[in-house]
Amino acid sequence: MVSATLATLAVLVALTSCSGDGGSAATRPGSASVSAPASGSPTPSTSDTADAPATPPASATVAHVAPLERPNELGDVPVLMYHQVLKRPKGVYDITPAAFRGELERLAREGYVPVTGSDYAIGQIDIPVGRHPVVLTFDDSTTSQLRLDAAGQPAAGTAVAILQAVAAKHDGFTATATFYVNRDPFAERGGKRTLAWLRAHDYEIGNHTLDHLSLSSLSPDRIRRQLAGDTRLIQRATSNGEPVTTLALPFGIRPGNRRLMMSGSWAGQHYAFEGAFLVGAGPAPSPYSRDFDPVGIPRIRSQGRKGPEAGYGSARWLDRLRADPRGRYTSDGD
């Protein structure tokens, strides 16, 4: 116990000595006396559209991971948004398998560790000291994201198969993400095989409404039906009644009644969310920051450095976060 404590102190001292004297110590939820530091990044526009193991596994790649940085748990967190993963993208919301793999490899090299949308929203970010959380989110539950082969494993080329492969190469890069699903997820009626596989492998399943409808155009009763109905589908498919605690809003549009969006009941089915995710164009604030708004969490569309609105895509924003490391969330390991 004593040796473990001394080892932890040694890590923190080393971090402090190599980081300069800027920045403040991490602040826990409820510490309102400390405001979030400015990131130095431009303000985006919005549209609707415990320590790492001492000996890593033999298969892990650790040589090129970014050096540890001074903790700052009030920094920004990239919440990345994906849709289709296709060899021939049909639009700006699609990405090729090669580009998706490349972005994951970049995240691993730069010291990011994936966490679920729920863990981010409630401030339960349990990653090693000096590393940065990233939230990987997938909307619309398409077969390009997950399709199970005859052996019951993710088919080659799907987003989950690629994520699993990258995680196996990089020690500490967690194979986890949040999938926001609709009716008949992953083209499977009821979604029992696919959703059960995701839950068994530590992925989060979130609500994306039953029929992918804009909540702003619906009556209160239809809002409740869409949200409760999707929660019921997920809970039946996973057979354990586990709470569905986050919501990704179709088209990023919120209804006027935010309270109804976050909690309600329909036909005996209750729903309640810790966080609602938008379709945004910039990183999200730390869940410990006074800027954190659980009913409007921004996301960054996955996109390269070229193309329409590339300035607000993931490649550009990851560049900015790398250029201003003291403006991004860096864990203190506690």
Secondary structure, DSSP 8 states (H G I E B T S, - for coil): -HHHHHHHHHHHHHHHHTS-S-S-----TT-TTS-------------------SS--TT---TT-------BTTSBB-EEEE--B-SS--STT-B-HHHHHHHHHHHHHTTEEEE-HHHHHTT-----TT-EEEEEEEES--TTT--B-TTSSB-TTSHHHHHHHHHHHSTT-----EEEE-SSGGG-GGGHHHHHHHHHTT-EEEE--SS---GGGS-HHHHHHHHHHHHHHHHHHHTS-----EEE-GGG---S-HHHHHEEEETTEEEE-SEEE---SS-B--TTSTT--TT-B--EE---SSSTTGGGSHHHHHHHHHHSGGGB-B----
